[in-house]
Amino acid sequence: MSNASTVPNATSWIHSRLTALYEDVSVQDAFDQAFSPACEVRLNHDVHLLQSFKDELASRRAAATHVSVAWDANVISTNDDTPDQPAVVAGALVVTRSLPFRIRVSPAQRHTHVHFSAKIEQDAGAQGGDQRRITSFYYTSVDRTPPIHFAVPRAAQGGGSDGQ
């Protein structure tokens, strides 16, 4: 069996690494597995240090009781055929954070809509078996609060109490 068949393609690799950033317990380990220490990071088109991006994600996770990630079906890569070569992967995902307080019996939630573009390259200084790391990362996000659905009394739905 060839090595290329055992190593995930760039799309699968980025999917697992970015999901881990939001869902795994250890932010530090997730960052070490995903990003090169010299990664160029742009958040909403402003240049940021990798550490400030890590701190921002950690602070968002601190208030959440549960986090889930839903990926858009259109995650694309410039090179999924040869994992040992550089690739650019772009896509979108929605991070749903459940907060510890409730609104109308349900946990309060916050949705973060993320669009990203990541350049993945081999990093000789990376620890572990897979030495691919993100060396350039563009991250655009917008936070939204999902709508609150109020229960509508039966009498208000169909025109009264005529037994229907």
C-alpha positions as a Markdown table, in Angstrom:
| # | Residue | x | y | z |
|---|---|---|---|---|
| 1 | Met | 0.0 | 0.0 | 0.0 |
| 2 | Ser | 1.4 | 3.4 | -0.9 |
| 3 | Asn | 1.9 | 6.2 | 1.6 |
| 4 | Ala | -0.3 | 8.5 | -0.3 |
| 5 | Ser | -3.3 | 6.2 | 0.3 |
| 6 | Thr | -2.8 | 6.2 | 4.1 |
| 7 | Val | -2.4 | 10.0 | 4.3 |
| 8 | Pro | -5.7 | 12.0 | 4.2 |
| 9 | Asn | -6.1 | 14.4 | 1.3 |
| 10 | Ala | -6.0 | 18.2 | 2.0 |
| 11 | Thr | -9.8 | 18.5 | 2.3 |
| 12 | Ser | -10.1 | 15.8 | 4.9 |
| 13 | Trp | -7.0 | 17.0 | 6.7 |
| 14 | Ile | -8.4 | 20.6 | 7.0 |
| 15 | His | -11.8 | 19.3 | 8.0 |
| 16 | Ser | -10.4 | 17.3 | 10.9 |
| 17 | Arg | -8.0 | 20.0 | 12.1 |
| 18 | Leu | -10.5 | 22.9 | 12.0 |
| 19 | Thr | -13.2 | 20.8 | 13.7 |
| 20 | Ala | -10.7 | 20.0 | 16.4 |
| 21 | Leu | -10.1 | 23.7 | 17.0 |
| 22 | Tyr | -13.7 | 24.1 | 18.0 |
| 23 | Glu | -14.7 | 20.8 | 19.5 |
| 24 | Asp | -11.6 | 19.3 | 21.2 |
| 25 | Val | -10.8 | 20.0 | 24.9 |
| 26 | Ser | -7.2 | 21.1 | 24.3 |
| 27 | Val | -7.0 | 24.3 | 22.2 |
| 28 | Gln | -3.1 | 24.2 | 22.4 |
| 29 | Asp | -2.9 | 20.6 | 21.0 |
| 30 | Ala | -5.4 | 21.4 | 18.3 |
| 31 | Phe | -3.4 | 24.5 | 17.2 |
| 32 | Asp | -0.1 | 22.6 | 17.3 |
| 33 | Gln | -1.5 | 19.9 | 15.0 |
| 34 | Ala | -3.0 | 22.5 | 12.6 |
| 35 | Phe | -0.8 | 25.6 | 12.4 |
| 36 | Ser | 2.8 | 26.3 | 11.6 |
| 37 | Pro | 4.3 | 28.6 | 14.3 |
| 38 | Ala | 5.1 | 31.1 | 11.5 |
| 39 | Cys | 1.6 | 31.0 | 10.0 |
| 40 | Glu | 0.4 | 34.2 | 8.5 |
| 41 | Val | -3.1 | 34.9 | 9.9 |
| 42 | Arg | -5.7 | 37.3 | 8.6 |
| 43 | Leu | -8.9 | 37.7 | 10.6 |
| 44 | Asn | -11.6 | 39.6 | 8.7 |
| 45 | His | -8.8 | 40.9 | 6.4 |
| 46 | Asp | -6.7 | 42.3 | 9.3 |
| 47 | Val | -3.3 | 40.8 | 10.0 |
| 48 | His | -3.1 | 39.1 | 13.4 |
| 49 | Leu | -0.6 | 37.1 | 15.3 |
| 50 | Leu | -1.4 | 33.4 | 15.6 |
| 51 | Gln | -1.4 | 33.7 | 19.4 |
| 52 | Ser | -4.2 | 36.4 | 19.2 |
| 53 | Phe | -6.3 | 34.0 | 17.0 |
| 54 | Lys | -5.7 | 31.2 | 19.5 |
| 55 | Asp | -6.7 | 33.5 | 22.4 |
| 56 | Glu | -9.9 | 34.6 | 20.6 |
| 57 | Leu | -11.0 | 31.0 | 20.0 |
| 58 | Ala | -10.2 | 30.0 | 23.5 |
| 59 | Ser | -12.2 | 32.8 | 25.0 |
| 60 | Arg | -15.2 | 31.9 | 22.8 |
| 61 | Arg | -15.0 | 28.3 | 24.0 |
| 62 | Ala | -14.8 | 29.3 | 27.7 |
| 63 | Ala | -18.4 | 30.4 | 27.9 |
| 64 | Ala | -19.9 | 27.5 | 25.9 |
| 65 | Thr | -21.3 | 24.4 | 27.4 |
| 66 | His | -21.5 | 22.6 | 24.0 |
| 67 | Val | -19.9 | 23.3 | 20.6 |
| 68 | Ser | -20.8 | 21.7 | 17.3 |
| 69 | Val | -19.4 | 22.3 | 13.8 |
| 70 | Ala | -21.5 | 22.0 | 10.6 |
| 71 | Trp | -19.5 | 22.0 | 7.3 |
| 72 | Asp | -20.7 | 23.5 | 4.0 |
| 73 | Ala | -20.6 | 20.9 | 1.3 |
| 74 | Asn | -18.5 | 23.1 | -1.0 |
| 75 | Val | -15.0 | 22.7 | 0.5 |
| 76 | Ile | -12.5 | 22.8 | -2.3 |
| 77 | Ser | -8.8 | 22.2 | -2.7 |
| 78 | Thr | -6.2 | 23.0 | -5.4 |
| 79 | Asn | -4.5 | 19.7 | -4.7 |
| 80 | Asp | -6.2 | 16.7 | -3.2 |
| 81 | Asp | -4.3 | 14.1 | -5.3 |
| 82 | Thr | -0.8 | 14.4 | -3.8 |
| 83 | Pro | -0.9 | 15.1 | 0.0 |
| 84 | Asp | 2.9 | 15.8 | 0.1 |
| 85 | Gln | 2.5 | 18.8 | -2.1 |
| 86 | Pro | 1.3 | 22.3 | -1.1 |
| 87 | Ala | -2.4 | 22.9 | -1.4 |
| 88 | Val | -4.9 | 25.7 | -0.9 |
| 89 | Val | -8.2 | 24.7 | 0.7 |
| 90 | Ala | -11.2 | 27.0 | 0.9 |
| 91 | Gly | -14.6 | 26.5 | 2.4 |
| 92 | Ala | -17.2 | 27.4 | 5.0 |
| 93 | Leu | -18.6 | 26.1 | 8.2 |
| 94 | Val | -21.0 | 27.1 | 11.0 |
| 95 | Val | -20.0 | 26.8 | 14.6 |
| 96 | Thr | -22.9 | 26.5 | 17.1 |
| 97 | Arg | -22.2 | 27.3 | 20.7 |
| 98 | Ser | -24.7 | 26.5 | 23.4 |
| 99 | Leu | -24.4 | 28.9 | 26.3 |
| 100 | Pro | -25.1 | 28.0 | 30.0 |
| 101 | Phe | -28.2 | 30.2 | 30.3 |
| 102 | Arg | -31.6 | 29.5 | 28.8 |
| 103 | Ile | -34.1 | 31.4 | 26.7 |
| 104 | Arg | -37.6 | 29.9 | 26.6 |
| 105 | Val | -36.5 | 26.6 | 28.1 |
| 106 | Ser | -33.8 | 26.0 | 25.4 |
| 107 | Pro | -30.1 | 26.8 | 25.8 |
| 108 | Ala | -29.1 | 30.2 | 24.4 |
| 109 | Gln | -27.1 | 29.7 | 21.3 |
| 110 | Arg | -24.6 | 31.7 | 19.1 |
| 111 | His | -23.8 | 30.8 | 15.5 |
| 112 | Thr | -20.5 | 31.8 | 14.0 |
| 113 | His | -20.5 | 31.6 | 10.2 |
| 114 | Val | -16.9 | 31.1 | 9.0 |
| 115 | His | -15.4 | 31.3 | 5.5 |
| 116 | Phe | -11.7 | 30.4 | 5.3 |
| 117 | Ser | -8.8 | 29.9 | 2.9 |
| 118 | Ala | -5.8 | 27.9 | 4.1 |
| 119 | Lys | -2.5 | 27.1 | 2.5 |
| 120 | Ile | -1.2 | 23.8 | 3.7 |
| 121 | Glu | 2.5 | 22.9 | 3.3 |
| 122 | Gln | 5.0 | 20.5 | 4.8 |
| 123 | Asp | 6.6 | 21.9 | 7.9 |
| 124 | Ala | 10.0 | 20.3 | 8.7 |
| 125 | Gly | 9.8 | 21.5 | 12.3 |
| 126 | Ala | 6.4 | 19.8 | 13.0 |
| 127 | Gln | 6.2 | 17.1 | 15.6 |
| 128 | Gly | 4.5 | 13.9 | 14.9 |
| 129 | Gly | 3.9 | 11.7 | 11.8 |
| 130 | Asp | 2.0 | 14.1 | 9.5 |
| 131 | Gln | 4.1 | 17.2 | 9.0 |
| 132 | Arg | 1.5 | 19.2 | 7.1 |
| 133 | Arg | 0.6 | 22.5 | 8.7 |
| 134 | Ile | -1.3 | 25.6 | 7.7 |
| 135 | Thr | 1.2 | 28.3 | 6.7 |
| 136 | Ser | -1.3 | 31.0 | 5.6 |
| 137 | Phe | -4.8 | 31.4 | 6.9 |
| 138 | Tyr | -7.6 | 33.8 | 5.9 |
| 139 | Tyr | -10.6 | 33.6 | 8.2 |
| 140 | Thr | -13.7 | 35.7 | 7.9 |
| 141 | Ser | -16.4 | 35.2 | 10.5 |
| 142 | Val | -19.8 | 36.7 | 11.4 |
| 143 | Asp | -21.7 | 36.0 | 14.6 |
| 144 | Arg | -25.4 | 35.6 | 14.6 |
| 145 | Thr | -28.0 | 34.8 | 17.2 |
| 146 | Pro | -30.5 | 32.2 | 16.0 |
| 147 | Pro | -34.2 | 33.3 | 16.1 |
| 148 | Ile | -36.2 | 32.5 | 19.2 |
| 149 | His | -39.3 | 30.5 | 18.3 |
| 150 | Phe | -42.3 | 31.3 | 20.5 |
| 151 | Ala | -45.1 | 28.8 | 21.0 |
| 152 | Val | -48.3 | 30.1 | 19.5 |
| 153 | Pro | -51.5 | 29.2 | 21.5 |
| 154 | Arg | -53.9 | 26.9 | 19.7 |
| 155 | Ala | -56.7 | 29.4 | 19.9 |
| 156 | Ala | -54.6 | 32.0 | 18.0 |
| 157 | Gln | -53.6 | 29.6 | 15.2 |
| 158 | Gly | -57.0 | 28.6 | 13.8 |
| 159 | Gly | -59.5 | 31.0 | 14.8 |
| 160 | Gly | -60.8 | 30.1 | 18.2 |
| 161 | Ser | -62.1 | 27.2 | 20.2 |
| 162 | Asp | -64.6 | 25.6 | 17.9 |
| 163 | Gly | -63.2 | 22.1 | 18.5 |
| 164 | Gln | -60.8 | 22.0 | 15.6 |
